[in-house]
Amino acid sequence: MEPSHASDGQEIKSNIDSIIDISEKWLVKLRRRRKQVKLAGAILTTLLVFVGSVAVALGYILSEYSIGFFIQHRVIFLIVLLAAGIIAIFSGVASYMVQGRKQDKSLDELASLISQIKKELQNAQNQGPISADMLPLAEKILALVPEVVRKRNQDSFLFGILAFVITIIPAKLPFAILIGVLVWLYFRYEMNKDYDREIARFQEQKQLFERRKNEFMQTL
């Protein structure tokens, strides 16, 4: 092997190691955020379906009978609440199971790419120089990470809405709005505090990868 080829191969391998390190950290963080988002979405769905079901049922009964009907038949009121609760719980579970499947697939794809390229790196360590087949895997990771991170950065609004809905039940509207905004800002800050630095670092590695890839390919 020519010295320049070995040197270029080692440099791009180091570059790919950095890319994988950043990508794995984001994968852990994004999967944790996905679980939080799915749980928040399920709780929000449960609350909205429960309130909506009770409102529809009570509205229908009151359109047929007077409010005294509930005083005389309290068990019917309890049955309405129980039925609405069951429907809401099933709706929340269904929401948790089906929501965000496209985003989950993106994270699964990223995990698969990381696993593949780590296997290639291990083979290169055992057998010699890195293979040009590894480069398309790195390129896919470089394209996928910013995309999935950008999408997850929009989830903070859901947490704010959930906080608003939960708070407005026992509290007044202005207080519920305040709590919702504060929760939204908190989760937005939490996601953004490392975003600029890590994505800037990732973009630097991307530019370095493109340069070293071209140099490496010229030596083949």
Secondary structure, 3 states (H helix, E strand, C coil): CCHHHHHHHHHHHHHHHHHHHHHHHHHHHHHHHHHHHHHHHHHHHHHHHHHHHHHHHHHHHHHHCCCHHHHHCHHHHHHHHHHHHHHHHHHHHHHHHHCCHHHHHHHHHHHHHHHHHHHHHHHHHHHCCCCCCHHHHHHHHHHHHHHHHHHHCCCHHHHHHHHHHHHHCCCCHHHHHHHHHHHHHHHHHHHHCCHHHHHHHHHHHHHHHHHHHHHHHHCC
